[in-house]
Amino acid sequence: MMPSEQELDELFAAYREACPDVDTSANFLPAVWQRIEATTRFWPAFERAAKFAVALCAAACLALGLLNVHIGSVSGQVTEQSYAEALASDQNSEATIYAAAVHPAGFSPEDAR
Amino acid sequence: MLVDEELIERARAGDAQAFNGIVNAYKRRIAGTLSRLIGRPEDVDDVAQEVFVRLYQSLDQLRTPQVFEPWLQRLTVNAAYDYHRRSRRRKESRMADLSEQQVLMADAGAGANRHSDHRSATRIRELVHSLLSHISEEDRVLLLMKEVEGLSLKELGAIYNANESALKVRLFRARQRVLKAFRAGSEGKGNIDDAI
C-alpha cells in the first residue's frame, strides 16, 4: 500500500523519537570559550594591522601631495612661456637639422630663415 | 524560554557567568536540533560550539531578550546550512546503495511509529536521511524545522525573515517530493531517483 500523508507525519514523529536531544561533551563550555578567545585575539590584531595600513596610506597620500606641489612650483620657475612660445623658440635648432638633411652640402643654416 | 530575560541582559552586558548560564541551559536542545538537521552525531558538538560562538559575537545586536529564542534558532539553522555547504560527503554516501534504501523504506513504511528499539531507531534515521537527500539542503533544514522540530510558520517566518506564504509553498513542494520518494521506496520498484 502507498504511504499516505499521515504515514509521512508518523515517520517524522518516529524520527523525532529516534533522534532525542543529545548530551554535549564534558568540555563543551571550555571549548566554546577557547573558540571565543581565539576569535577575540584575531580581531584586535587584525584591527591594529588595518589601522596601521590606513595610517600608512594617509602618510603616503600626504607625501605624494606635497611632492606634487613641490614639483609644480619648481617647474614654474624653469619657464613661464606657453607651449607655443616654447615651440617657436626651439624652432631654430629644428630648422638647422632639417636644412642639413635636405641640403647636406654647401648650405648655410642662415639661408633657411 | 529556558532562561530568564535578566540573564540574557547580563550576558549582553558582557557577564561571562551569565553567558555560561545560557550555554548550559540551551546546549542540549541545540545539540539535539543539530543532530536532526545535520545527521552526523560526531559533528554535532563542533557545530553546536560554533552556534554559541556566533551567539556570543552577536548578542549586542539582539534588540530585545524576547526574541532571544528565534535568534538562537536562526543561528542554529545558519550553522546547519554552513555545515552542509562545507560537507558534501553525506550526499555521496546516501546515493551509494539504492537497493538497501528500498529495503529500509519497505520496512519502515509498514509502520514507522511501531519501531522503538535501538536498531529500528537507526533504520528510521537512515530512512529519513535517505528521503531527505532528494530535496535541497535548504529545503531539508526548513522541512525538518517544521515537521520534526515542530516550529510554526510564524516562527519559521521570524527565523528566515521571510513571508509565511512563500515558506508554506516551499514546504509543500519539499514535502511532496519527500512523499513521492517515500512512495517509490515502498513500492520497491525502480530507482528512487526516477520517481522524483
Contacts between the chains, C-beta under 8 A, distances in Angstrom:
chain1	res1	chain2	res2	distance
A	1	B	186	7.7
A	2	B	183	5.0
A	2	B	186	6.5
A	2	B	187	7.2
A	3	B	109	5.1
A	3	B	179	7.2
A	3	B	182	4.9
A	3	B	183	5.6
A	3	B	186	5.3
A	5	B	179	6.7
A	7	B	109	6.9
A	7	B	112	6.9
A	7	B	182	7.7
A	8	B	175	7.3
A	8	B	178	6.9
A	8	B	179	5.3
A	8	B	182	5.9
A	9	B	147	7.5
A	10	B	111	7.9
A	10	B	112	5.0
A	10	B	113	4.6
A	11	B	108	6.6
A	11	B	109	8.0
A	11	B	112	4.1
A	11	B	124	7.1
A	11	B	127	7.2
A	11	B	128	6.6
A	11	B	131	8.0
A	11	B	182	7.2
A	12	B	128	7.3
A	12	B	147	4.3
A	12	B	148	5.5
A	13	B	112	7.8
A	13	B	113	6.4
A	14	B	108	7.8
A	14	B	112	4.1
A	14	B	113	5.3
A	14	B	115	6.3
A	14	B	124	5.0
A	15	B	36	7.3
A	15	B	112	8.0
A	15	B	124	5.6
A	15	B	125	6.6
A	15	B	128	4.4
A	15	B	148	5.9
A	16	B	36	7.4
A	16	B	148	5.0
A	17	B	116	7.9
A	17	B	121	7.4
A	18	B	115	7.7
A	18	B	120	7.9
A	18	B	121	3.8
A	18	B	122	7.6
A	18	B	124	4.5
A	18	B	125	5.2
A	19	B	32	7.1
A	19	B	35	5.5
A	19	B	36	4.7
A	19	B	125	6.3
A	19	B	148	7.8
A	20	B	32	6.5
A	21	B	28	4.9
A	21	B	29	5.9
A	21	B	31	6.7
A	21	B	32	3.0
A	22	B	28	7.2
A	22	B	31	4.9
A	22	B	32	5.6
A	22	B	35	5.2
A	22	B	41	6.9
A	22	B	44	6.3
A	23	B	28	6.3
A	23	B	31	7.3
A	24	B	27	4.9
A	24	B	28	6.9
A	24	B	31	5.1
A	24	B	44	7.8
A	24	B	45	5.6
A	24	B	48	6.2
A	25	B	45	5.2
A	28	B	23	7.6
A	28	B	27	5.9
A	28	B	45	6.5
A	28	B	48	7.4
A	28	B	49	6.8
A	29	B	20	6.2
A	29	B	23	5.7
A	29	B	24	7.0
A	29	B	27	7.9
A	31	B	45	7.7
A	31	B	49	5.4
A	32	B	23	6.1
A	32	B	49	5.1
A	32	B	52	4.7
A	32	B	53	6.2
A	32	B	56	7.7
A	35	B	49	6.0
A	35	B	50	7.5
A	35	B	53	4.7
A	36	B	53	5.6
A	36	B	56	5.3
A	36	B	57	7.8
A	39	B	53	6.7
A	39	B	57	7.0
